[in-house]
Amino acid sequence: MGFFGGPGSATAALLLAVVLCGLCCSRCWARSDAPRGVVLGFVFDPKATCEPPCQHAGVCIRNDTCLCSRGYEGDNCQYVNCYPKCKNGGVCLRPGKCRCPAGFGGRYCHKVTCDDGCWNGGECNAVNGVAKCICPSSWTGSKCQEAICPQGCRNGGLCMAPGICSCPEGWLGGACHIAECAQPCLNGGKCISPNKCRCRPPFLGPRCEERKRRF
Ligand SMILES: *[C@@H]1O[C@H](CO)[C@@H](O)[C@H](O)[C@H]1NC(C)=O
């Protein structure tokens, strides 16, 4: 009853063989190196001459007919070809080797490349055919090299990492907005810039430590 058992087995084996052979042959044909115009099973004339001669190890099989080696084509096998074809304006240098224009890379110039790469998790992408870093939300700049501090960095502070300011001496806080007074301001005075107090009347002095004399 089984397909591979009983009286039908010989037929089945034959069928299998035909199917396998068919697969094999279709693979062979699909991978054939035969260039256009030359049919496999050609008649090879050992006395054939090709002028100009076949290039790139092509074989002269009939008068003025070259059989090109893989990766070459043309009447004299003079042209190199790349499969898959070079994309994005790439030029085929030798079989399977493309020279890519700026901004593209990979074996077939199919990948977009950003010259110095993209930092901080940025992704290189083609924008209107130009390679560009697409930055994560907290970074900016051509390479995503600049952090964004949404709160701003005041008083000469520099944004070092997303939301993190590096503050100059004498300033503190997330946005470098808090002045630092080494000696605290007294009597309700307020530190308004490094080591500078704004005093509440009637106090004065560097630390608002003096009471204004009344005359
Ligand atoms: C090939 O070319 C040669 C020289 O031109 C000629 O003698 C020969 O007969 C040609 N062969 C064929 C099959 O045409």
The ligand as an SDF file (V2000), in Angstrom:
LIG
                    3D

 14 14  0  0  0  0  0  0  0  0999 V2000
   37.7290   29.5580  -39.7110 C   0  0  0  0  0  0  0  0  0  0  0  0
   38.5900   30.5490  -40.2170 O   0  0  0  0  0  0  0  0  0  0  0  0
   39.7080   30.0380  -40.8850 C   0  0  0  0  0  0  0  0  0  0  0  0
   40.6450   31.1670  -41.2430 C   0  0  0  0  0  0  0  0  0  0  0  0
   39.9440   32.3520  -41.5470 O   0  0  0  0  0  0  0  0  0  0  0  0
   39.1840   29.2900  -42.1150 C   0  0  0  0  0  0  0  0  0  0  0  0
   40.2840   28.7380  -42.8230 O   0  0  0  0  0  0  0  0  0  0  0  0
   38.2570   28.1840  -41.6480 C   0  0  0  0  0  0  0  0  0  0  0  0
   37.7090   27.5230  -42.7860 O   0  0  0  0  0  0  0  0  0  0  0  0
   37.1370   28.7260  -40.8180 C   0  0  0  0  0  0  0  0  0  0  0  0
   36.3660   27.6430  -40.2390 N   0  0  0  0  0  0  0  0  0  0  0  0
   35.0460   27.5090  -40.4010 C   0  0  0  0  0  0  0  0  0  0  0  0
   34.4070   26.3370  -39.7580 C   0  0  0  0  0  0  0  0  0  0  0  0
   34.3890   28.3490  -41.0190 O   0  0  0  0  0  0  0  0  0  0  0  0
  1  2  1  0
  1 10  1  0
  2  3  1  0
  3  4  1  0
  3  6  1  0
  4  5  1  0
  6  7  1  0
  6  8  1  0
  8  9  1  0
  8 10  1  0
 10 11  1  0
 11 12  1  0
 12 13  1  0
 12 14  2  0
M  END
$$$$
